[in-house]
Amino acid sequence: MKHALRLAACLLMLAAMPAIAAWDLPQLMTELARNQGGRAHFTERKYIALLDKPVVSSGEMRYVAPDYLEKRTLTPRLEVMVLDKDEISLERGKQKITLRLREQPEVLAFVASIRGTLSGNRAALEQNYALHLSGQRDNWTLNLSPSNPRIAELVTRITISGSRQQVRSIEYLQADGDRSVMSIEPVDAR
């Protein structure tokens, strides 16, 4: 009797395994699309070939689905970047620059990598990148490789990692060998 129960338990576990292993890109995009936004703290490390140690900055981010992202760098100095629909603005000290994304295709492709991931918009991502997903629902990694030659001149790879519908890190590997790694920690909105 005990042997039959163990066998039945093993068979149930084996039957459940394909469902666990079935994590794929459409499921990730569905999970990400459920995230309507929130706030997070970030730490970004930029590794630049000419410098001995990384340039570290930190601050806060706010995302409102599907197309608003604010990145407020607090240290080492105040800087605010806002992506809002078709515009990107950067404010540093008394300087403020605003660009229309449709007039800047390379910037638009870069923005699409962030916005497309946060909103779970696979079509937007695939306009300029080949996508490769690894891992499982609670610990996934999405690699974006530029399929557009103009983007490939700037970025070799973008690696985005997360858990379920939360993006936890973004790494940009530039074509010149420099890279940046941003760690993201959601702020609990209780």
DABELZI-V762737 format. One record per run of one state. SS is the DSSP state (2 for helix, 1 for strand, 0 for the rest). FROM is the first residue (numbers start at 1). LEN is the number of residues. Records with the same first field share a line. If there is no record, write none. Layout:
BEGIN
SS=FROM-LEN, FROM-LEN
END
This chain:
BEGIN
0=1-1, 22-3, 35-2, 48-7, 65-3, 76-3, 85-2, 93-2, 104-1, 120-2, 127-2, 137-2, 147-2, 153-2, 164-2, 175-4, 187-4
2=2-20, 25-10, 101-3, 105-15, 122-5, 149-4
1=37-11, 55-10, 68-8, 79-6, 87-6, 95-6, 129-8, 139-8, 155-9, 166-9, 179-8
END
